[in-house]
Amino acid sequence: MKALVYDAVETLTYRDVPDAQAEPGQQLIRIAASGICGSDMHAYLGHDERRPSPLILGHEAAGIIIGGPRDGERVTINPLVTCGKCPACLSGRDNLCPDRMIISMPPREGAFAELVTMRDGNLVTVPDNVLLQKAALAEPLACGWHAVRLAKQALQKPFTEATCLVIGGGAIGVGAALSLRAFGATNVSIVEPNETRRQRLATIDGLNPVAPGTITSADLVIDGVGYAATRADASAIANPGGVIMHIGLGENTSGLDIRRMTLQEITFIGTYTYTAQDFRDTAQAIFDGRLGPLDWTETRALKDGNQAFADIRAGRVAAPKIILEP
């Protein structure tokens, strides 16, 4: 099969690799669409020791099952594989499973390929009227959905009365903003420093894209970037008694104003991926149209993936998400 392989820092090669082979309990899936995630970009830049080269990246995918009783079934893939037996899994917090694995990390190859394998329980059937390019957004959107669900539990006022700010206009931030709207929030803004992307975000119904520094206070702040600078912004912007949801993984130190957060009783919650139920709920929200038309992606061929990564790196991409198609 053909795959886009991370071979070295800032080097992705489209080449032949051995076909993926399904083991018992797994399905073989022909990939139709696979999105580029920020974590893929971290690996591409050599910033993720968990993803050493050579490796097939990509974990935001949808496709069609090949062979077996489910042959021809259209599915979106939950890439997070958990044990199903530990206390976290049994309590419905399977995203915290100590044995969790995700495709695109060794030993599991990713979805920037023609074929990938996944166990049955991680596959959600996609209705015929939903494009697989949109179904592939279930994974990144589920990250925002999970964060918003936790935020609703923590924030001591209804979403209908809360001012909400999302930092970062990539797919994670956009997913969080759309999820806020789906959960009933009516005052939602999204911070994006890139003017070209702000113009693109302005075309998405329900979003209010703003430049950094425009909004100085909010009841709920979702940091979809995760750098020291964005954490500093979040801890300055959050209102007394407010909530910060930290979902970005840009860098792992500095930024928070712990003294202000302590004195003002600001809740900080780190949020990692999503539960299996969150993924299913997000997929259903996509199918039902509750997250909008999802027409804000850009599609490119998998063979052109190296250039797509380079364009994202250079800030030349206005769309919040690039979808690669084999």
N, C-alpha and C positions, 0 to 999 in steps of 0.2 A: 504494500500500500504506500501511497504518498503521505508524507507528513512534513510539518514545519518544525524543525528540530533546533533547539537552543544549543549551539555548539561552542560558543564562547561569548564573552562580554560584548554586547551590541552586535551579535552575529547570529542570525537565524537562517537556517539552510532548508530549502524545500527539496527533499530527496526521498529516495526509496528506503523503507524500513520493513522489517518483517511484519506480516499481517497480525493484528490483534487476534487472540484466540480466547474464546469464552470457556470458562471452567464451569463445572456443575453449579447450578443455581444462578448463573449469570446469563445475560443476553449479549449478543453481538449487535452493535448498532452502527449503521452507516450514518455518519455525521452529515447533517444538512447545513448547520450554522453553529458557529462557536465564537463567543465574544472575547475581546481582549480586556482583561482585568488589570487593575492597578498592581496586583501581586505578580502578574505576568511581566509587567514593566519593571518591577523591582528585580526580578530574576534576570531579565534582559540586561539590566544595568550592572549586574553582579552584586546586588545588595541583599540577596537572600541566600544564605548558606544552606537553607533547607532544600534548595533547588539547584543542585550542581549540574553542570553540563557533562555529557550530552543528555538532553531530556526533552521529551515532547511536552510542552506547556499546554495551557488551556483547560478550563473546567466549567465554562458557562456554555452549555451545549444542548442541542436538540437534534433528533434524527429519526431514523426508521429502523425497527428491529428486523434483522435478517435471520431467517430460519426458525424452526421450532413452532410451537403452538401459537406464539404471538407474532409470527412472521407478518411483516407489513404494517405493524402497529406504529403509529406516530407517537413519539414520547419526548418529554423533556427530562433532563437528567439532574437529579440531586447528587452532586459529586462527593458529598461528605459521607464516608462509610464509617459506621460505628459498631460497637460490639453487641449492643442490644441486651446486655446482661448486667452491666455495672449499675451502681446506684443512680448515676446521672441519667443513663438511658432509661432505667425503670421509672424514674420520676418525671420523664418527659423533657429532660434537659440534655438530650443526647448530643447536642453540640459541644458539651463539656466532657464528653467521654474521654478518658485518658488514653484510650487506644484508637482514637479517631484517626482516619486517614482520608486524604483527598486526592483525587486524580490530579496529575501534574506535579506530584511529589513522589520521589522514590518510595516504595518500589512500583507505584502505579503511574503509568504513562498517561499523558493528558489527551485532550480532545482536538488539538490542532492537527488533525489527521483524518483520513478517510473513514477509519474504523476505530471504535473504542468498545470496551466491555464494561458492564455494570450489572450488579445483582438486581433481581426483580423488584425488591422493595424500594429501590431508589429511583424507580421510573414512574412518571406520571403520564397517563394517556392524554394526548392532545386532541381536542375535537377537530374534525375535518375543516371547519370554517376558520381555524386559527393558523396563521402562518407560522412555520417552524422558526423563522427568524425572530418572531415576537416571543414564541415559547422559550427560546434560548435565553431570554431576559429574566426568566424565573429566578435563576440563581442570584444575580446581582440585586434584583429587586427584593428578594427575600431577606437580604442583609438589612435593608432599610425597614422592611416590614417588621422584622424581629425587634429592631431598635425602637421603633415607634410603639410597638405593643408593650415593651418594657417601660418606655417613657410614660405611657398613659397610666400605668400602674403607680408610678413614682410621683407624678406631678399632682400637686394638691389643688388642682382646679380643673374644670372641664376643658377639653380641647377647644370647644366652641368659644371659650373666653380667653384662651391663651394666645400670647404672641410667640410665634415659632420661627426660629432661624436655623437654616441649614448652611453649613460652611462647606463649600466644594460643589462645583457644577458638573462633576463627572457622573457616571451612571449610579454610583452609590449614593451621592447626594441627591440626584434627581429621583432615584427610587425612594429615598427617605421622604422627600417633599411630596411626591405623589401618594405615598402611604399615609402621610399626615392628612392629606385631603380625604383619602378613603376612610380614615378613622374619625373624620368629623371636624378636623381643624379648619378654620376659615381664614386665619391670618398667618400666612406662610411666605417667607422670603428665603432666597437662596443666594449666598455670596459666591461670586466668581470673579477672579481678577482679570481673566482674559476677555477683552472687550468683544472679540469675534464670537467667543462662545456665549457671552451674555446675550448677544443679538440672537443667537440660535435658541437659547433658552426662553427668550421672550416669546417665541412662537408656540411654546408648549402651554396649553390651556391650564390656568390655575396657578402658574408659577409667577413669582415676582423676583426676577434676577436683579441683584444690586452689586455695586462695586464694594470692595472692602472699605470699612469705615463709615458706610452710609447709615447702618443701623447700630445703635449703641446700647440697646437693652432688649432683652427678650426673656420670657418665662422658661422657654425650652430652647436649648442650643444643641444641635446635632453636628458633631465634628466628623465629617466624612473624609477628611484629609489625614489628620493625625500627625502634624508636624508641631514642633515646639511653638512656632508662631501662631498656628491656629488654636492650639491649646491655650495660649496666653490670651488670644482674642475671646475664646469661649469663656474663660474664667473672669474676664473683665465685663463681658456683655450680659451674662446670666443675672437675672434679677434676684434679690434676696428671696430665699426660699425656692429658687428655681432649680432646674435640672439640666445637667450636661450629659449627653449621651455621646460616648467616644467610640466611634466605629472605624476610624481611619487607622492605617498601619504605616504611615509615612516614615516616622522615626520613633525611637522608643524612650527618649529622655527629655526632661525639661519642659518648661512652658506654663505649668499651672501656678496660679497665685493661691497657694494653700491657705495663707493667712486670711485673705478675703473670703475664700470658700468656707472657712471655718467660722468666721465672724458672722457671715451672712447665711449660714446654714444652706449652702448650695450643694445639692446632691450630684455626685459624679459617678457615672456607671459606665464601665467598660463593657462593650458588647461584641461578642464573637459570632460571626456567621448567623445561624438560624437553626431552629429545631426542624425535624422532619415534618412536623405539623405546620410550622411556619411556611416551609417550602410548598406544601400542598395547598395551604390557604392562599399563598401568593399566586401560585399557578392558577387557582380557581378565579382569583380576582382579575388576572389577565384574561382568562377565558370569558368572564362576565363583562369585561370592559370597564371595570371599576378603577383601573389605573390609566385610563385614557387610551387613545389610539396607538401609543407607543411607536410613533412615526419619526422619532428623533435620532434614529441610528443611521450609520453609514455602512454600506456593504462593500466589501472587497474580496477578491479571490484569495484563497489560502496561499497560492503560489506567490502572491505579492505581499505576504505577511511581513517580511523583513522591512519593506518600505513603509508599511503601515505603522510599525513600531517606531521607525525613525521619524515619521511625520508627527506622531504623538509626542515623542521626545522633544521635537523642535517647536511644539506649540502650533502646528499648522492645521490641526483638526478642530473644526467647530463643533462637530457632533459629540455628545457625551459618551457615545459608544461606537466602536467599530466592530462589525460582525464579519468574520471570515467564513467564506464558503469554499469547501473542497471542490 
